[in-house]
Amino acid sequence: MSTALPLGGAALLPGLLLAVTWAAVAADAVAAGRAAGRPVSWTVALGLPGREAVRLLVGQRRRTAAGDELLRGIGGAALLVAALMAAAVLPLGLRPVADLGPGLVWFNAMEVVAWAAVWLVGWGANSTVSLIGGYRFVAQGLAYELPHMFALITAAVGAQSLRVTDVVAAQQGLWFIVIMPVAFVAFLLSAAAMAFWGPFDAPVGRDVAGGAAAELSGVDRLVFSTGRWLLLVASSAMAVPLFLGGGHGPWLPAWAWVLVKTLAVLGVLIVLRHRVPTIRMERWTEFSWVVLVPATIAQALVVTLVVLGRGGI
């Protein structure tokens, strides 16, 4: 029996994502001000997303010589759509918009769409720095994808299902973060890398004048930036049903627990951005393949043995 939300509830998803994204942008502005020694009040920070959106909407779109505007436009729109589609399997409380059987596979597939989207934005501009940024994201994706997949697989094995609601139901007695700490850490790192965020922002780094987004301005930059923020929110929110018990918790309703836990994960990633410098691509790749991949494989094997020992699978 499907536990998906009715159509009316599904219509709320974009608005909820934008509201959480708005709060995350404001929190990031406050954290950035404190890190720079120029504190920003919450009143000013909460108005920042709106002011920035208006500035970009009225701004002139930049054109490059021999640039492929169609590909660049498709890339920016695809990043936005990928984030929204990934969020479709997130339980809003205990029920998602789309309660897909292979929900975890769907979420990972949308991440692959984000790969193509960022690369298209970098390629379509016909600019050296944009292309470097696009290829950096592809290289970064090759580094975080395996740990990310093994983290998803570990949660799926623990719940013996690829359905996100089944993963949540399996954590009624004990959250998976307790028995899968390595997978949780790997997922958080991959969530930040997926949104090229914080220490993993080399694809849009200052050393290449903004990388993949270097030639974006006006509406194009607004769409790209919104897609990036939505991807960060969606990937952070996925950590809640995978490892933090979803909507399970005392006193508060399920939807409130999902919101609180999502904001907590976002808070960690925002602090990480302002506390850890950008990691060089070769160092991140080495760390991922030498440390994260073996650690997540070992975590998945341990969880598999435990499940088999209990007569599962």
FENZI-V920062 format. One record per backbone hydrogen bond with DSSP energy under -1.0 kcal/mol. NH is the residue of the N-H (numbers start at 0). CO is the residue of the C=O. Records with the same first field share a line. If there is no record, write none. Layout:
NH=CO / CO
//
This chain:
4=95
9=5
10=6
11=8
12=9
15=11
16=12
17=13
18=14
19=15
20=16
21=17
22=18
23=19
24=20
25=21
26=22
27=23
28=24
29=25
30=26
31=27
32=28
33=29
34=30
35=31
36=33
37=32
44=40
45=41
50=46
51=47
52=48
53=49
54=50
55=51
56=52
57=53
66=63
67=123
68=66
71=67
72=68
73=69
74=70
75=71
76=72
77=73
78=74
79=75
80=76
81=77
82=78
83=79
84=80
85=81
86=82
88=85
89=86
91=94
92=90
97=87
99=97
102=99
103=161
105=101
106=102
107=103
108=104
109=105
110=106
111=107
112=108
113=109
114=110
115=111
116=112
117=113
118=114
119=115
120=116
121=117
122=118
123=119
125=122
130=126
131=127
132=128
133=129
134=130
135=131
136=132
137=133
138=134
139=135
140=136
141=137
142=138
143=139
144=140
147=143
148=144
149=145
150=146
151=147
152=148
153=149
154=150
155=151
156=152
157=153
158=154
159=155
160=155
166=162
167=163
168=164
169=165
170=167
171=168
176=242
177=174
179=175
183=179
184=180
185=181
186=182
187=183
188=184
189=185
190=186
191=187
192=188
193=189
194=190
195=192
196=191
199=196
200=197
203=200
204=201
207=204
208=205
209=204
210=207
211=202
212=209
213=210
215=212
219=216
221=217
222=218
223=219
224=220
225=221
226=222
227=223
228=224
229=225
230=226
231=227
232=228
233=229
234=230
235=231
236=232
237=233
239=236
241=237
242=238
243=239
245=239
247=244
251=249
256=252
257=253
258=254
259=255
260=256
261=257
262=258
263=259
264=260
265=261
266=262
267=263
268=264
269=265
270=266
271=267
272=268
273=269
275=271
278=198
283=279
284=280
285=281
286=282
287=283
288=284
289=285
290=286
291=286
292=287
294=290
295=291
296=292
297=293
298=294
299=295
300=296
301=297
302=298
303=299
304=300
305=301
306=302
307=303
308=304
309=305
310=307
311=306
//
